Amino acid sequence: MSEELLLPVPSVPPGDTGVAWLRSSVVRFSNGDAHTRRRALTERLLEGVHATSLDELATALGLPGALTDIAEIAPVYQPHEPTTAAADAAVDRLAVRRDEETAARIGLLVQAWAATNALAEHLRTGNPAPPVPVTRRAGGIVVSLEDHPFGHGPHACPGRTLATTIAKNTAFRALHHQDVPLVLPNAWDYASATALHAAGFLAVGTTSLGVAAAHGIPDGLGLAGEQAVALARMLADLPFPVTADLESGFGKPADEVAELIAHLGVAGVNLEDGRPHGLADPQEQAELIAAVKDRAPGVFLNARIDTHWLGKAREETADRARRYVDAGADGIFVAGLTEPREIEELARIAPLNVLAQQRTPKELGDLGVKRISTGSLLFRAALRHTVASAEAVRDGGLPEAFGYAEVQAMISRGTRSDAG
């Protein structure tokens, strides 16, 4: 740790109202005994919180509906920023009591709002700069936080994991509302996910076939739940949004699926209405979606409609899509959909996901598509290339491949959210 990072933060003058009171009452601008006491209070408030969105975090901190006020306070929170009458009024509305716990609740949400929104924008655009580029220390020293964007030492952010989760959720949602479709490759293990991100893809999904087949399990029968969940938990730690294919919830009741997703840590999930016996009743599927969105509102729920994939009840596709969106789904995924007129119709209902096909992303985007998935394609191509490579060696050749050091770098600790 550098010597500069051990310096105390600049002191702030005491205040009785508005932003001045908030600054003088929070752990962020404290030192010594006050910092120790206030940090312990902050850690207690965060204990057991598993919010998936800023709204959910605000409710968990006892400040429901506070984000409009928080947006006024955040830009002038730092002591070197001039305050505003609007920010002072926002603090006074939220400070129902003038005590350290109230200040801690407001301060936590202010810092979460600023850091998560900045990080979300960086994740959405692929900007490698840290969301918190610098911090200030006593004596006017400005310290770069390039390697420690959420602080370090005594002032390390106690909610870094929570902030990172919310930021990835926010970024992933934004990637579905752009002028060009999100091209989402699907991984089947840790190495394939990190390799895809290293190639410039901003988000990665998982493939149920790849996960199941890699473990010797048939796909689509709900038998690879343990393996799919284990991979999702492993990938959730990566510093980019990950969405997990959970088939139809692997036969678990809706409340169990919802609880699982709320604690999984991924930015999105796919839930399909296909079942081993055919299509689920749309009302049953809508209830599953509603339960998940009620428990994990910040996780992007992609409702997969299997009418085209299974070749059954295709005339129900639009009706199912509307039912699922009404239940809370954030997007719809119609695997096997290729007909332009149907694509345009369904794209008007919600952000539409289709499988990669013989059209460019621009062509699909012009039809209204917001997300293009590779599904099991990459896994199947890798399997074929593996066999072809072995055959080449048998025939006296050497196939093209990543170098040993390249793979080591892809899976190094530096690829993880908790690096440093």
Secondary structure, DSSP 8 states (H G I E B T S, - for coil): --TGGGS--------SSHHHHHHHHSGGG--HHHHHHHHHHHHHHHTT---SSHHHHHHHTT-TT-HHHHHHHGGG-STTS---HHHHHHHHHH-SS-SHHHHHHHHHHHHHHHHHHHHHHHHHHT--S-SS-EEEEGGGEEEE-TT-TT--GGG--TTHHHHHHHHHHHHHHHTTSSSS-EEE-EESSHHHHHHHHHTT-S-EEE-HHHHHHHTT--TTSS--HHHHHHHHHHHTTSSS-EEEE-TT-TT--HHHHHHHHHTT--SEEEEESEETTEE--HHHHHHHHHHHHHH-TTSEEEEE--HHHHTS-GGGHHHHHHHHHHTT-SEEE-TT---HHHHHHHHTTS-EEEE--SS-HHHHHHTTEEEEE-TTHHHHHHHHHHHHHHHHHHTT-------HHHHHHHTSGGGSTT--
